[in-house]
Amino acid sequence: MPASHRRYAGMTPAAIRRKADKIGPNTATLVDLILHEKPHPEQGFRACLGIVRLARPHGADALEAACQRAHEIGCLSYSSVKSILRNNLHRRRPETPAEGPAIPHPNIRGANYFN
């Protein structure tokens, strides 16, 4: 087995899920989604272990909020969670898009113009 694979030889999806459960439910959900989206769960080990490891420098509460935000916006990767934490986006809620046209203006044609 190559050296890059040997460090994950004793890991199982259940062990990674247990580590994520200790941090919180949002982290566990994100880890489950990453492991399920891959054809083989082993392909998601590095991302999941990286996410779990982010609890050390940032804290469990910040990681929980970042995992919740990543799940809300559909970003299921280690780099997305790391970016959310680095840019303090876990402290703000995502903005909801406005309903209807952005501004009322006579030059905005609308759907009926093209029919």
N, C-alpha and C positions, 0 to 999 in steps of 0.2 A: 504494500500500500504506500502511495507517495506520502511524503512528510506533511503536505498540506491537508491530507485526508486523515492522517493518524490521530490528530488531536480531537477529532469528532467520533472516533471509533466507539467510545463508550457512551456517547450521547444517544438518547432516544427522544422522539417527539413528546412522550409523556414527561420526561425529565425537564425539558424546556418549558412545557406548559406549567409544571409545578413551580419553577422559578418565576414565571410571569404571574402566576396566581398569588405569590407572596407579595408582589408589588401592588397589584390591584386588578379589578375586573376589566378596565379598559385596555390595559396592557395584555391581559390574557386573551381578550377578544381579538386584538390586533395580531398577536402571535398565532392564534388559531386560523385567522383569515390568511395569513402569509403561508402557513403550512398547508392549508387546503387548496390554495390557488396553484401550487406547484404540482407537476405531474408526479414527482416523488418528493415526499416531505423533507428528505435529506437536502434537497436543493435550497431550502429556506433556512437551514440551520444557522448559517453565518449571519444572516439578517436578523433572525430572532435573538441570537445570543448577543449581537451588537446592541439591539434595542434594550434587552435586559441589563446589559452592562452600563447603559446610559444613566441608570438609577444612581450609580456611585457619585459621579460629579454633579449631577443636577438635582438629585433627591427624588424620592418616590412620588411625591405629590405633583411635582412638575412633570415627571414622565407620564403619570396618569393623565394629566390635562393634555399633554402633547399627543398621546395615543388617541385620546378622544377626538381631538381636532383632526388628526390624520385620518381617522375613520370617517369623520363627517365630510371631509373634502375628497375622500377616495384615494388617498396616497398610502399605499401599503408597502413601504420600503424603509429600510434603516436610514437612508440618506434624507428622506422626507422628515422623519421624526427628529433627526439630528438638526436639520435646518429649522424646524419649528422651535426647537429648544434654543438654538443659537440666536435666532432673531426675536425671541420672546413672544412669539405668536400664540403660545399656549396660554398667555394671560389675557388675550382678547378673543372674543367670539367672532366667527366669520360674519361678514356683512351679508345681509339678505338682499338679493337683487330687487329693484323697484318693480312694481307692477305697471304694465302699460308702457306707453312711450316715455322716454326720458324727459322730454320737454314738449309742451304744446307750441307748435309753430305752423304757420300756413304752408311752408314748403315740405312738411312731412306728409307723404302721400297716403300711407295706410294700405291695407289689404284690398280694398275695393277698387283702387286705382288700376290695378293690373288685371282685373277680371273683366 
